[in-house]
Amino acid sequence: MNEWQPIETAPKDGTDIIVMYIHIDTQCVHAAFWLEDEDDPSETGWWTYDWNEVGRVLMTDDYTPTHWMPLPEGPK
């Protein structure tokens, strides 16, 4: 599976994936993961990394992903 898939089919188990959305006619691509927070529903959703693997940003509104694909295998 190396083609973009609808975001509704993306894994929601915390797996890192590549997500895409359109913003001002530009295709934006990010590594992201789904996080479900039962204690705080406002924290539930697609997250991307903010400059490093520790910082993260909730992807909402104009930045909500519409498509996804698996991360490629890393270099050897």
C-alpha positions in Angstrom: 0.0 0.0 0.0 2.0 3.0 -1.3 -0.9 5.2 -2.3 -2.8 7.7 -0.2 -5.8 6.3 1.7 -8.8 8.1 3.2 -8.0 9.1 6.8 -11.0 7.1 8.0 -9.1 4.0 7.3 -5.9 5.0 9.2 -4.8 3.0 12.2 -5.8 4.6 15.5 -3.5 2.6 17.8 -0.7 5.1 18.1 1.2 3.9 15.0 3.3 6.6 13.3 2.0 7.3 9.8 2.2 10.0 7.1 -0.8 12.3 6.9 -1.8 14.9 4.3 -4.2 17.9 4.2 -4.6 20.8 1.8 -4.0 24.3 3.2 -4.2 27.3 0.9 -4.0 25.1 -2.2 -0.8 23.5 -0.8 -0.4 19.8 -0.1 1.0 19.6 3.5 2.5 16.3 4.7 3.5 15.4 8.3 4.4 12.3 10.3 1.5 11.9 12.8 -0.2 9.5 15.1 -3.7 9.1 16.7 -4.0 9.7 20.4 -7.2 8.9 22.4 -7.4 10.6 25.8 -10.4 9.2 27.7 -9.8 11.7 30.6 -9.7 14.8 28.3 -11.7 14.4 25.0 -10.3 17.7 23.7 -6.9 16.0 23.6 -8.2 13.2 21.3 -7.3 13.3 17.6 -4.4 13.4 15.1 -1.2 14.7 16.4 2.0 15.7 14.6 5.5 16.4 16.0 6.6 19.9 16.8 10.3 20.0 15.9 11.1 16.8 17.9 9.5 13.6 19.1 8.7 15.0 22.5 6.7 18.2 21.4 3.5 17.6 19.6 0.6 19.6 18.0 -3.0 18.6 17.7 -4.1 18.7 14.0 -7.5 20.3 13.9 -9.6 22.7 11.8 -7.8 23.6 8.6 -5.0 21.2 9.6 -7.2 18.1 9.9 -5.7 15.2 7.8 -7.8 13.9 4.9 -5.5 11.1 3.7 -2.7 8.9 5.1 -0.1 6.3 4.1 2.3 4.1 6.1 5.8 5.4 6.9 8.3 4.0 4.5 11.0 1.7 5.8 14.0 3.7 7.1 17.3 3.7 5.4 19.7 0.8 6.1 
